[in-house]
Amino acid sequence: MAVRWVPALVVAALWWWAVLRMALVPGQTGFVEGAMVAGGWGLSLLPVHVASAAAARRESATKRPTRAWRRRRSDAGSDPS
């Protein structure tokens, strides 16, 4: 399980390095830092807009329709019983 996290942590550390470098010394940053920052930001938007068709089918199959429930109106008066 740790093997999966190591590459993610390395990429995250490199992204933060590029962000801090662009923020603290913008005159010395180059194309690589800019590409890393822009790519990381764009990648963060990806899961919001992209889902596999199988996952969408699986999600829609688990949702059940709900039945509407009508509330009694408060000005309808009380029940005569």
Backbone as XML, in Angstrom:
<?xml version="1.0"?>
<chain id="A" units="angstrom">
  <residue number="1" name="MET">
    <atom name="N" x="0.820" y="-1.193" z="0.000"/>
    <atom name="CA" x="0.000" y="0.000" z="0.000"/>
    <atom name="C" x="0.869" y="1.264" z="0.000"/>
  </residue>
  <residue number="2" name="ALA">
    <atom name="N" x="1.984" y="1.225" z="0.706"/>
    <atom name="CA" x="2.872" y="2.385" z="0.735"/>
    <atom name="C" x="3.499" y="2.639" z="-0.626"/>
  </residue>
  <residue number="3" name="VAL">
    <atom name="N" x="3.603" y="1.596" z="-1.429"/>
    <atom name="CA" x="4.206" y="1.750" z="-2.756"/>
    <atom name="C" x="3.362" y="2.685" z="-3.619"/>
  </residue>
  <residue number="4" name="ARG">
    <atom name="N" x="2.052" y="2.689" z="-3.427"/>
    <atom name="CA" x="1.177" y="3.574" z="-4.205"/>
    <atom name="C" x="1.325" y="5.030" z="-3.780"/>
  </residue>
  <residue number="5" name="TRP">
    <atom name="N" x="1.579" y="5.258" z="-2.501"/>
    <atom name="CA" x="1.630" y="6.620" z="-1.981"/>
    <atom name="C" x="2.954" y="7.318" z="-2.270"/>
  </residue>
  <residue number="6" name="VAL">
    <atom name="N" x="4.015" y="6.576" z="-2.426"/>
    <atom name="CA" x="5.329" y="7.192" z="-2.630"/>
    <atom name="C" x="5.360" y="8.045" z="-3.898"/>
  </residue>
  <residue number="7" name="PRO">
    <atom name="N" x="4.942" y="7.546" z="-5.058"/>
    <atom name="CA" x="4.958" y="8.408" z="-6.249"/>
    <atom name="C" x="4.037" y="9.621" z="-6.110"/>
  </residue>
  <residue number="8" name="ALA">
    <atom name="N" x="2.895" y="9.442" z="-5.462"/>
    <atom name="CA" x="1.974" y="10.563" z="-5.276"/>
    <atom name="C" x="2.595" y="11.638" z="-4.381"/>
  </residue>
  <residue number="9" name="LEU">
    <atom name="N" x="3.277" y="11.222" z="-3.327"/>
    <atom name="CA" x="3.932" y="12.182" z="-2.438"/>
    <atom name="C" x="5.088" y="12.892" z="-3.122"/>
  </residue>
  <residue number="10" name="VAL">
    <atom name="N" x="5.822" y="12.178" z="-3.962"/>
    <atom name="CA" x="6.930" y="12.798" z="-4.704"/>
    <atom name="C" x="6.395" y="13.846" z="-5.674"/>
  </residue>
  <residue number="11" name="VAL">
    <atom name="N" x="5.350" y="13.518" z="-6.393"/>
    <atom name="CA" x="4.757" y="14.464" z="-7.339"/>
    <atom name="C" x="4.177" y="15.667" z="-6.599"/>
  </residue>
  <residue number="12" name="ALA">
    <atom name="N" x="3.523" y="15.424" z="-5.468"/>
    <atom name="CA" x="2.965" y="16.522" z="-4.684"/>
    <atom name="C" x="4.067" y="17.441" z="-4.155"/>
  </residue>
  <residue number="13" name="ALA">
    <atom name="N" x="5.159" y="16.850" z="-3.694"/>
    <atom name="CA" x="6.288" y="17.656" z="-3.200"/>
    <atom name="C" x="6.888" y="18.488" z="-4.325"/>
  </residue>
  <residue number="14" name="LEU">
    <atom name="N" x="7.032" y="17.915" z="-5.512"/>
    <atom name="CA" x="7.564" y="18.667" z="-6.647"/>
    <atom name="C" x="6.613" y="19.789" z="-7.058"/>
  </residue>
  <residue number="15" name="TRP">
    <atom name="N" x="5.323" y="19.541" z="-6.994"/>
    <atom name="CA" x="4.347" y="20.570" z="-7.347"/>
    <atom name="C" x="4.429" y="21.732" z="-6.356"/>
  </residue>
  <residue number="16" name="TRP">
    <atom name="N" x="4.472" y="21.405" z="-5.068"/>
    <atom name="CA" x="4.591" y="22.471" z="-4.066"/>
    <atom name="C" x="5.903" y="23.231" z="-4.209"/>
  </residue>
  <residue number="17" name="TRP">
    <atom name="N" x="6.967" y="22.541" z="-4.533"/>
    <atom name="CA" x="8.243" y="23.203" z="-4.763"/>
    <atom name="C" x="8.099" y="24.214" z="-5.903"/>
  </residue>
  <residue number="18" name="ALA">
    <atom name="N" x="7.446" y="23.802" z="-6.986"/>
    <atom name="CA" x="7.266" y="24.704" z="-8.127"/>
    <atom name="C" x="6.374" y="25.888" z="-7.764"/>
  </residue>
  <residue number="19" name="VAL">
    <atom name="N" x="5.322" y="25.643" z="-6.996"/>
    <atom name="CA" x="4.421" y="26.734" z="-6.593"/>
    <atom name="C" x="5.165" y="27.734" z="-5.718"/>
  </residue>
  <residue number="20" name="LEU">
    <atom name="N" x="5.879" y="27.231" z="-4.718"/>
    <atom name="CA" x="6.616" y="28.138" z="-3.832"/>
    <atom name="C" x="7.718" y="28.884" z="-4.568"/>
  </residue>
  <residue number="21" name="ARG">
    <atom name="N" x="8.374" y="28.212" z="-5.483"/>
    <atom name="CA" x="9.435" y="28.862" z="-6.265"/>
    <atom name="C" x="8.850" y="29.976" z="-7.127"/>
  </residue>
  <residue number="22" name="MET">
    <atom name="N" x="7.696" y="29.736" z="-7.733"/>
    <atom name="CA" x="7.065" y="30.778" z="-8.550"/>
    <atom name="C" x="6.571" y="31.934" z="-7.693"/>
  </residue>
  <residue number="23" name="ALA">
    <atom name="N" x="6.133" y="31.639" z="-6.463"/>
    <atom name="CA" x="5.628" y="32.697" z="-5.597"/>
    <atom name="C" x="6.756" y="33.511" z="-4.968"/>
  </residue>
  <residue number="24" name="LEU">
    <atom name="N" x="7.852" y="32.854" z="-4.591"/>
    <atom name="CA" x="8.915" y="33.540" z="-3.860"/>
    <atom name="C" x="9.971" y="34.166" z="-4.755"/>
  </residue>
  <residue number="25" name="VAL">
    <atom name="N" x="10.320" y="33.504" z="-5.845"/>
    <atom name="CA" x="11.336" y="34.044" z="-6.770"/>
    <atom name="C" x="10.821" y="33.939" z="-8.203"/>
  </residue>
  <residue number="26" name="PRO">
    <atom name="N" x="9.838" y="34.750" z="-8.547"/>
    <atom name="CA" x="9.244" y="34.610" z="-9.892"/>
    <atom name="C" x="10.202" y="34.945" z="-11.030"/>
  </residue>
  <residue number="27" name="GLY">
    <atom name="N" x="11.234" y="35.716" z="-10.771"/>
    <atom name="CA" x="12.181" y="36.076" z="-11.827"/>
    <atom name="C" x="13.098" y="34.932" z="-12.227"/>
  </residue>
  <residue number="28" name="GLN">
    <atom name="N" x="13.238" y="33.942" z="-11.379"/>
    <atom name="CA" x="14.150" y="32.835" z="-11.647"/>
    <atom name="C" x="13.429" y="31.556" z="-12.050"/>
  </residue>
  <residue number="29" name="THR">
    <atom name="N" x="12.135" y="31.602" z="-12.186"/>
    <atom name="CA" x="11.406" y="30.393" z="-12.574"/>
    <atom name="C" x="11.363" y="30.281" z="-14.086"/>
  </residue>
  <residue number="30" name="GLY">
    <atom name="N" x="11.198" y="29.080" z="-14.539"/>
    <atom name="CA" x="11.195" y="28.849" z="-15.972"/>
    <atom name="C" x="9.979" y="28.068" z="-16.430"/>
  </residue>
  <residue number="31" name="PHE">
    <atom name="N" x="10.133" y="27.497" z="-17.599"/>
    <atom name="CA" x="9.040" y="26.762" z="-18.222"/>
    <atom name="C" x="8.641" y="25.533" z="-17.410"/>
  </residue>
  <residue number="32" name="VAL">
    <atom name="N" x="9.606" y="24.838" z="-16.843"/>
    <atom name="CA" x="9.329" y="23.598" z="-16.112"/>
    <atom name="C" x="8.449" y="23.863" z="-14.903"/>
  </residue>
  <residue number="33" name="GLU">
    <atom name="N" x="8.787" y="24.904" z="-14.129"/>
    <atom name="CA" x="7.972" y="25.230" z="-12.968"/>
    <atom name="C" x="6.555" y="25.637" z="-13.376"/>
  </residue>
  <residue number="34" name="GLY">
    <atom name="N" x="6.460" y="26.451" z="-14.396"/>
    <atom name="CA" x="5.138" y="26.880" z="-14.873"/>
    <atom name="C" x="4.303" y="25.721" z="-15.372"/>
  </residue>
  <residue number="35" name="ALA">
    <atom name="N" x="4.940" y="24.809" z="-16.094"/>
    <atom name="CA" x="4.211" y="23.643" z="-16.601"/>
    <atom name="C" x="3.754" y="22.742" z="-15.463"/>
  </residue>
  <residue number="36" name="MET">
    <atom name="N" x="4.606" y="22.584" z="-14.449"/>
    <atom name="CA" x="4.219" y="21.747" z="-13.305"/>
    <atom name="C" x="3.051" y="22.351" z="-12.550"/>
  </residue>
  <residue number="37" name="VAL">
    <atom name="N" x="3.094" y="23.661" z="-12.320"/>
    <atom name="CA" x="2.016" y="24.322" z="-11.582"/>
    <atom name="C" x="0.717" y="24.259" z="-12.379"/>
  </residue>
  <residue number="38" name="ALA">
    <atom name="N" x="0.774" y="24.593" z="-13.651"/>
    <atom name="CA" x="-0.435" y="24.572" z="-14.479"/>
    <atom name="C" x="-0.965" y="23.148" z="-14.632"/>
  </residue>
  <residue number="39" name="GLY">
    <atom name="N" x="-0.079" y="22.187" z="-14.816"/>
    <atom name="CA" x="-0.516" y="20.802" z="-14.955"/>
    <atom name="C" x="-1.140" y="20.259" z="-13.691"/>
  </residue>
  <residue number="40" name="GLY">
    <atom name="N" x="-0.553" y="20.595" z="-12.547"/>
    <atom name="CA" x="-1.121" y="20.144" z="-11.275"/>
    <atom name="C" x="-2.471" y="20.761" z="-11.010"/>
  </residue>
  <residue number="41" name="TRP">
    <atom name="N" x="-2.613" y="22.046" z="-11.328"/>
    <atom name="CA" x="-3.902" y="22.709" z="-11.140"/>
    <atom name="C" x="-4.942" y="22.096" z="-12.085"/>
  </residue>
  <residue number="42" name="GLY">
    <atom name="N" x="-4.582" y="21.870" z="-13.326"/>
    <atom name="CA" x="-5.512" y="21.259" z="-14.279"/>
    <atom name="C" x="-5.884" y="19.843" z="-13.878"/>
  </residue>
  <residue number="43" name="LEU">
    <atom name="N" x="-4.916" y="19.113" z="-13.347"/>
    <atom name="CA" x="-5.185" y="17.753" z="-12.899"/>
    <atom name="C" x="-6.129" y="17.740" z="-11.707"/>
  </residue>
  <residue number="44" name="SER">
    <atom name="N" x="-6.074" y="18.767" z="-10.883"/>
    <atom name="CA" x="-6.975" y="18.819" z="-9.732"/>
    <atom name="C" x="-8.419" y="19.020" z="-10.171"/>
  </residue>
  <residue number="45" name="LEU">
    <atom name="N" x="-8.643" y="19.573" z="-11.336"/>
    <atom name="CA" x="-10.001" y="19.760" z="-11.834"/>
    <atom name="C" x="-10.563" y="18.510" z="-12.492"/>
  </residue>
  <residue number="46" name="LEU">
    <atom name="N" x="-9.699" y="17.603" z="-12.896"/>
    <atom name="CA" x="-10.120" y="16.438" z="-13.661"/>
    <atom name="C" x="-11.160" y="15.559" z="-12.966"/>
  </residue>
  <residue number="47" name="PRO">
    <atom name="N" x="-10.980" y="15.158" z="-11.712"/>
    <atom name="CA" x="-11.964" y="14.267" z="-11.099"/>
    <atom name="C" x="-13.363" y="14.872" z="-10.961"/>
  </residue>
  <residue number="48" name="VAL">
    <atom name="N" x="-13.453" y="16.187" z="-10.948"/>
    <atom name="CA" x="-14.751" y="16.833" z="-10.824"/>
    <atom name="C" x="-15.566" y="16.640" z="-12.098"/>
  </residue>
  <residue number="49" name="HIS">
    <atom name="N" x="-14.913" y="16.624" z="-13.225"/>
    <atom name="CA" x="-15.613" y="16.614" z="-14.502"/>
    <atom name="C" x="-15.584" y="15.278" z="-15.232"/>
  </residue>
  <residue number="50" name="VAL">
    <atom name="N" x="-14.788" y="14.346" z="-14.775"/>
    <atom name="CA" x="-14.625" y="13.096" z="-15.505"/>
    <atom name="C" x="-14.996" y="11.916" z="-14.612"/>
  </residue>
  <residue number="51" name="ALA">
    <atom name="N" x="-15.839" y="11.046" z="-15.145"/>
    <atom name="CA" x="-16.164" y="9.798" z="-14.455"/>
    <atom name="C" x="-16.325" y="8.733" z="-15.523"/>
  </residue>
  <residue number="52" name="SER">
    <atom name="N" x="-15.949" y="7.524" z="-15.193"/>
    <atom name="CA" x="-16.066" y="6.463" z="-16.177"/>
    <atom name="C" x="-17.532" y="6.106" z="-16.384"/>
  </residue>
  <residue number="53" name="ALA">
    <atom name="N" x="-17.848" y="5.567" z="-17.531"/>
    <atom name="CA" x="-19.228" y="5.177" z="-17.829"/>
    <atom name="C" x="-19.690" y="4.064" z="-16.900"/>
  </residue>
  <residue number="54" name="ALA">
    <atom name="N" x="-18.795" y="3.143" z="-16.562"/>
    <atom name="CA" x="-19.152" y="2.051" z="-15.657"/>
    <atom name="C" x="-19.496" y="2.586" z="-14.272"/>
  </residue>
  <residue number="55" name="ALA">
    <atom name="N" x="-18.736" y="3.566" z="-13.800"/>
    <atom name="CA" x="-19.022" y="4.147" z="-12.481"/>
    <atom name="C" x="-20.350" y="4.893" z="-12.502"/>
  </residue>
  <residue number="56" name="ALA">
    <atom name="N" x="-20.645" y="5.581" z="-13.588"/>
    <atom name="CA" x="-21.914" y="6.300" z="-13.685"/>
    <atom name="C" x="-23.090" y="5.328" z="-13.695"/>
  </residue>
  <residue number="57" name="ARG">
    <atom name="N" x="-22.950" y="4.218" z="-14.417"/>
    <atom name="CA" x="-24.027" y="3.217" z="-14.435"/>
    <atom name="C" x="-24.209" y="2.594" z="-13.067"/>
  </residue>
  <residue number="58" name="ARG">
    <atom name="N" x="-23.110" y="2.311" z="-12.401"/>
    <atom name="CA" x="-23.163" y="1.700" z="-11.079"/>
    <atom name="C" x="-23.831" y="2.648" z="-10.078"/>
  </residue>
  <residue number="59" name="GLU">
    <atom name="N" x="-23.512" y="3.933" z="-10.176"/>
    <atom name="CA" x="-24.099" y="4.906" z="-9.257"/>
    <atom name="C" x="-25.591" y="5.081" z="-9.506"/>
  </residue>
  <residue number="60" name="SER">
    <atom name="N" x="-25.987" y="5.140" z="-10.772"/>
    <atom name="CA" x="-27.408" y="5.330" z="-11.065"/>
    <atom name="C" x="-28.225" y="4.090" z="-10.721"/>
  </residue>
  <residue number="61" name="ALA">
    <atom name="N" x="-27.604" y="2.919" z="-10.732"/>
    <atom name="CA" x="-28.332" y="1.693" z="-10.397"/>
    <atom name="C" x="-28.584" y="1.597" z="-8.901"/>
  </residue>
  <residue number="62" name="THR">
    <atom name="N" x="-27.747" y="2.215" z="-8.079"/>
    <atom name="CA" x="-27.929" y="2.113" z="-6.634"/>
    <atom name="C" x="-28.921" y="3.128" z="-6.097"/>
  </residue>
  <residue number="63" name="LYS">
    <atom name="N" x="-29.205" y="4.170" z="-6.835"/>
    <atom name="CA" x="-30.151" y="5.182" z="-6.368"/>
    <atom name="C" x="-31.566" y="4.715" z="-6.646"/>
  </residue>
  <residue number="64" name="ARG">
    <atom name="N" x="-32.395" y="4.827" z="-5.649"/>
    <atom name="CA" x="-33.797" y="4.459" z="-5.811"/>
    <atom name="C" x="-34.629" y="5.725" z="-5.802"/>
  </residue>
  <residue number="65" name="PRO">
    <atom name="N" x="-35.658" y="5.755" z="-6.613"/>
    <atom name="CA" x="-36.505" y="6.952" z="-6.603"/>
    <atom name="C" x="-37.250" y="7.067" z="-5.276"/>
  </residue>
  <residue number="66" name="THR">
    <atom name="N" x="-37.446" y="8.283" z="-4.838"/>
    <atom name="CA" x="-38.175" y="8.500" z="-3.595"/>
    <atom name="C" x="-39.611" y="8.886" z="-3.897"/>
  </residue>
  <residue number="67" name="ARG">
    <atom name="N" x="-40.469" y="8.642" z="-2.942"/>
    <atom name="CA" x="-41.878" y="9.009" z="-3.106"/>
    <atom name="C" x="-42.121" y="10.362" z="-2.474"/>
  </residue>
  <residue number="68" name="ALA">
    <atom name="N" x="-42.949" y="11.140" z="-3.104"/>
    <atom name="CA" x="-43.268" y="12.466" z="-2.572"/>
    <atom name="C" x="-44.137" y="12.319" z="-1.322"/>
  </residue>
  <residue number="69" name="TRP">
    <atom name="N" x="-43.983" y="13.233" z="-0.408"/>
    <atom name="CA" x="-44.763" y="13.233" z="0.813"/>
    <atom name="C" x="-45.432" y="14.586" z="0.925"/>
  </residue>
  <residue number="70" name="ARG">
    <atom name="N" x="-46.740" y="14.578" z="1.052"/>
    <atom name="CA" x="-47.478" y="15.840" z="1.126"/>
    <atom name="C" x="-47.719" y="16.203" z="2.573"/>
  </residue>
  <residue number="71" name="ARG">
    <atom name="N" x="-47.319" y="17.385" z="2.923"/>
    <atom name="CA" x="-47.569" y="17.893" z="4.265"/>
    <atom name="C" x="-48.974" y="18.431" z="4.363"/>
  </residue>
  <residue number="72" name="ARG">
    <atom name="N" x="-49.524" y="18.337" z="5.538"/>
    <atom name="CA" x="-50.820" y="18.983" z="5.744"/>
    <atom name="C" x="-50.588" y="20.467" z="5.909"/>
  </residue>
  <residue number="73" name="ARG">
    <atom name="N" x="-51.471" y="21.225" z="5.384"/>
    <atom name="CA" x="-51.369" y="22.676" z="5.517"/>
    <atom name="C" x="-51.815" y="23.086" z="6.905"/>
  </residue>
  <residue number="74" name="SER">
    <atom name="N" x="-51.141" y="24.061" z="7.462"/>
    <atom name="CA" x="-51.474" y="24.467" z="8.820"/>
    <atom name="C" x="-52.812" y="25.197" z="8.873"/>
  </residue>
  <residue number="75" name="ASP">
    <atom name="N" x="-53.267" y="25.800" z="7.762"/>
    <atom name="CA" x="-54.556" y="26.514" z="7.781"/>
    <atom name="C" x="-55.721" y="25.625" z="7.389"/>
  </residue>
  <residue number="76" name="ALA">
    <atom name="N" x="-55.469" y="24.319" z="7.266"/>
    <atom name="CA" x="-56.538" y="23.403" z="6.879"/>
    <atom name="C" x="-57.445" y="23.071" z="8.053"/>
  </residue>
  <residue number="77" name="GLY">
    <atom name="N" x="-57.063" y="23.460" z="9.235"/>
    <atom name="CA" x="-57.896" y="23.164" z="10.401"/>
    <atom name="C" x="-57.511" y="21.853" z="11.013"/>
  </residue>
  <residue number="78" name="SER">
    <atom name="N" x="-58.035" y="21.597" z="12.171"/>
    <atom name="CA" x="-57.692" y="20.342" z="12.847"/>
    <atom name="C" x="-58.655" y="19.246" z="12.442"/>
  </residue>
  <residue number="79" name="ASP">
    <atom name="N" x="-58.260" y="18.048" z="12.673"/>
    <atom name="CA" x="-59.097" y="16.880" z="12.364"/>
    <atom name="C" x="-60.270" y="16.862" z="13.347"/>
  </residue>
  <residue number="80" name="PRO">
    <atom name="N" x="-61.502" y="16.675" z="12.880"/>
    <atom name="CA" x="-62.672" y="16.747" z="13.791"/>
    <atom name="C" x="-62.720" y="15.609" z="14.804"/>
  </residue>
  <residue number="81" name="SER">
    <atom name="N" x="-61.942" y="14.584" z="14.687"/>
    <atom name="CA" x="-62.045" y="13.467" z="15.621"/>
    <atom name="C" x="-61.476" y="13.735" z="16.955"/>
  </residue>
</chain>
